[in-house]
Amino acid sequence: MNAHDLIKEAIAEKGKFDSVYWIACGGSMIDLIPAHELLQREATTFTSYIYTAREFDIMRPRRLGEKSLVIACSHSGNTPEVVEGCEIALAAGATVIAQTDNAGSKIDSGKWTTWVYPWGEGVPQAEVPAGISLSLAAELLDQQELRRSCRYVCRYRRDG
């Protein structure tokens, strides 16, 4: 799985996005903040928001819909609030990309795209959520806004 192809397929399916939502809890959320900040600073055709998954679940954004991209992260893949957030986003018509290191977990249900990443000592930062999320954000800027930000953010694209 790679960020370039995921974003390309998402835009081809739904057209340009008007909003991006990053949802997670605890340490998983920390991994999403740099990507959100990159989009907040650089994006001109869409807005980026970051929520704890519980906030997202109980204070559902009115703007959430078919032109939304929701990127979720649950290291365990079983965080109830994150799974519920993905369900809410899907029901609203949003494109959902979830990240976990636990293949076969609740978040890896087949209902949306799930990026299962390796975890452990020696795994490069580009292959875990902090790096994956930055790659997704940079690709979104590149492909939707025709920027060349990915060459500055991404040292390489993950092929497998």
N, C-alpha and C positions, 0 to 999 in steps of 0.2 A: 504494500500500500504506500502511496506517496501523496504529498500535499498537492502537487501540481495537478495530478489526474483527478483527485477528489473535488477540488474547486472547479476544474474544467467541467466535469460531469454535473455538478450542482448548478452551475450557471447555465449550462446547456438545457437542463431539465426545467428550471424555474425562471430563467432570465436573471437580470441583475437584482441583487438584494438591497433592501432599504434599511435593514437593521441586522446587527449581529449581537447575539446574547451568549455570554460565557457563564456557565453555571457549574458549581461544584461546592464542596464543603471542605473546611480545614486545609490540610496540606495540599490536597488536589487543587483547591482554589488558588493557592499561592502560585502554582505552576502556570495559571492562566493569565495572571495580572500583566506580565510584560507584553503579551500579545494584544490584550485589550488596550493597554496604554499606547502601543504602536498605532493601532487603528484610531484611537481617539485623537491622536496628534496628526496623523497623515490622511485619513479618509475624508473625502469631500462629497461622495455620492451616497453614503450610508452612515449610520451612527452605530457606535459600539457601546454596549452596556455590560456590566458584570454584576452578578447576583450570587449570594449564597443560594443554594438550591431551595432551601425552605422559603426564603423571601420570594423567589420566583414562583414557587408553588402556591403560596397564599396571597401574593400581591401580583398576580398575573399581569404582565404589561398589556395595555390596551392595543398597542401597536403590533403585538405578536401576531403573525399570520403567514400567508403564502410567500411573502417576499422577505421572510426572516430566515436567518441561519442561526441555529442553536448549536453551540459546541460545548459539550459536557465532559466532565472528567470524574471518574471514581476509580481510584487505584484498585480497590477490592472488587469493583463491579457490582456491588450489592448494596450500596448506600441508598436507602429507600427514597430519600428526598431527591436524589439525582435521577434515579429511575423514574420517579413520578414526574419530575420536570421534563424529562424526555417524552413521556407519554402526553403531557399537556401540550408540549410544542408540536408533536406529531398531530394531535387532534386539531390544533389550530392551523394545520397545513404547512408548518415550517419544515425546512430541511434540517435534519438532526445528524450530527456527527458526534459520536461518543468515543471516549478514550478509556481504556482499562488495561491492566496487565493480567487480567484473569479471564482467559478464554472460557466460554461456556457459562459465565456469570449472568446475573439478571439483566445487566445492561447490554450484554452480548446476546440479545434475544433474536436477532434477525429482523426486527421491526424497522431498524434504521442502520446506517453505516456505523460500524464499530471498528476502531483502530486498536488492535491488541498489540501492545508494545512490550518489549523485553524489560525486565527490571532486575537490578542487582548491581553488585560492585563491578566496575569496569565497563558498564554500558555507557556509550557516548551520550552526552547531553542532547544531541540532535535526535536521539531515538526515544526519548522519554517526553512526557507531556510539556515540559517547559520548552523544549526544542520543537516538538511537533506543532504546538500551538503557534509559535512564532512563524513556522513554515506555512501554516494555514493562513495566518494573517497576511504575511508577505505575498503569498500567492493570490489572495483575494485582492490586494492592492494592485498587483501586477495584471491580473486578468480582468478585473472589473473597471479599474481606473487607468489601465494601460500604463502603469508605472513600472519601473524596473527595480523596485525595492528588494526583491528576493535575492538579487545578486549581492546585496550588501548584508542581508540578514542571514541567508543560508549559505553555508560553505559548500554544501553538496545536497543533492536530492536523494532521499532514501529510495532505493529501487525495489526493495523486497519487502 
